[in-house]
Amino acid sequence: MRQGKGNTMLKKVRSYMERQHMLERGDRVVLGVSGGADSVALFRVFEALREEYGLELIVVHIDHGIREEAREDALFVEKLCEETGTAFRLFEADIPSMAAREKRSEEEMGRDYRYRCFFQVMEETGARKLALAHHLDDQAETVLFHLIRGADLAGVSGMSPVSLRRLPGGSHEQVRILRPLLGVEKEELVAWLMEEGAGWREDRTNLEDVYARNRIRNQAMPQLKRINSGAARHIAEFARQAAAYESFFRGSVEEYIGIHVLFTGRGCETDRSLLREQDPLLARGILYEMLCSVGGRRNLSGTHVDLVMALLTNQSGRRLDLPGGMEATVSYEALRIRKKSGREGNGDAAPAREDGLAIDLSSGRREGVAEPAGGGRIIWKLLEMEKMSPEEKKEVLFQAGNAKNIYTKYFDCATIKGMLHVRTPESGDYFCLREDGGHKKLSRYFIDCRLPAERRAQTILVASGQEVLWVVGMRRCGNYRIGEHTETILMLTYEENEDELSH
């Protein structure tokens, strides 16, 4: 480690990284560098550690197409890399147009695009660690943001120093997201850079109170620091303690569910008398996880958990409608949470679906996103074979036949009839194993694969009617295969959500 000015700062960050076991010798690490003070500090930390750990660094910079001076930011970061002999990758996108097209906020679209770029470089280079420049003030802002939106204990646990993610379209291997600066306040980073004579770029949009996060940063946090200068550090420490309590509580919830909750094709059930005997806090946690396992976390709130809690003491036969097409019923001593059928009493009827889960190949659109209630998203895109170079065709055909590529699949559009839907399993679903039409019930396929019952109801599918084209993360059907004579290809990619806010 370099001696002299700023050495205390570097020691502090290095100590934090060592406690979290972030680095090993010979690591190949992707760095997200915007050019701002925090990301430049991140870059300088890794530069200081490069020789000692034998690191291979790849810097990724994204131009979101929002600010006029963005090109100058990219040149600044590129020059920084040239001066230190560091690999540099630039991605450019029109985030406002992408956000409008997908009906999402620019902030959310920009965050998702950044992670796509990071993960693409990781796949291309074989890097298995991604370092981001979130610092202690970011942690405090994230906790406040989640808190004012009504988050539970998990929501106010903040960002983890090290979190695991699976690469979209990759293998089961997980990559690590590192946040080495979470123990350092922004003003410490800026003071260090100024002492070192290091420059950085200022993003004027950070000063605009357009986004909720900016209002927290520019208005709420300064007021809190006037009350107590250590406000950010105290909030971050609260997040650390919340994460520890949440981990302990989650273990108790999972233990109860593993023993006392039965998962079925359309939902789950448990003994309501036994659940009533549990501590109310534990019972609420159990009910919340039961609800999420059936309908996903979106649109669920504490109010819905309270309603189901009240149902535990109601007379047999009572029924409650819930978000995500769910219902809760009590029958004698059983509490059941399940997906509602299209017609009451007909177990084979398809449940109502949201428009956002449909993939209409006849709509004229060339790409889109479907977001199932259980989390993650399916990105779909139409590819024209005749517009591809011979090398591109060869690569697509290779990837289509690559069984290890379990999160991206390719289908011949000409053979797909009707609308596709992204959903969870339904009664009557079947799965074609071979191109000759041989098929079996999806439930039988799950049994043959030894998929635990509790995971079956949460499995994400892409289906045409009751015919399943793809069991996400497992296997695609034997039909709809592409070949040399395919004209239009449907490419489906599954991506997990990144729940934590970033910038």
Number of C-alpha atoms within 10 A of each C-alpha: 14 10 8 8 11 16 12 12 16 21 14 13 17 21 13 19 20 12 8 14 12 19 17 11 12 13 17 20 24 28 23 24 26 25 25 17 25 24 24 23 24 24 23 16 19 20 17 14 16 17 13 11 14 13 18 18 22 23 24 22 24 22 21 20 16 14 12 8 14 19 14 13 23 23 14 17 26 21 14 20 18 12 9 9 10 16 14 19 19 14 14 15 15 13 21 17 14 16 16 12 11 13 10 13 15 19 17 14 19 24 18 15 19 21 15 15 19 24 25 15 18 20 15 8 13 13 20 19 22 25 24 23 25 25 23 22 23 25 29 27 23 25 22 22 21 19 15 9 9 13 16 14 17 17 22 27 26 27 26 16 21 17 13 13 16 16 22 19 20 15 14 15 10 14 17 18 20 26 23 25 28 24 20 19 20 20 12 12 21 18 14 20 19 14 11 12 9 13 16 21 18 14 16 9 12 15 12 11 14 10 14 10 20 16 17 18 22 15 12 14 18 15 14 13 12 10 10 11 12 12 18 22 17 14 21 26 18 17 24 18 14 19 20 14 15 18 14 11 17 17 12 15 18 15 13 15 18 12 9 14 19 15 25 17 19 22 24 22 19 21 18 19 14 12 20 13 9 12 9 12 9 16 18 19 17 23 21 21 18 23 26 18 23 26 28 19 17 13 11 16 14 12 9 18 21 13 14 25 18 10 19 21 13 15 12 15 9 13 18 14 16 21 17 23 18 19 21 23 21 24 15 13 14 16 22 24 29 24 26 23 20 15 12 8 9 11 15 14 15 18 17 13 15 16 10 13 19 20 24 14 19 10 7 7 11 12 17 17 18 21 19 23 25 20 19 16 19 26 17 21 17 19 19 12 18 12 10 12 10 10 9 12 17 13 11 19 16 11 15 18 14 12 15 15 19 21 24 24 25 24 24 20 19 13 12 15 11 12 13 20 24 25 22 22 24 21 17 15 17 22 26 20 17 11 12 9 12 11 16 13 16 22 20 12 15 15 12 9 10 9 13 11 16 18 13 21 23 23 17 24 24 24 23 18 16 19 19 22 26 24 21 20 18 15 17 24 20 17 19 19 19 21 16 9 9 17 15 16 22 22 20 23 20 23 20 13 12 13 10 13 19 19 14
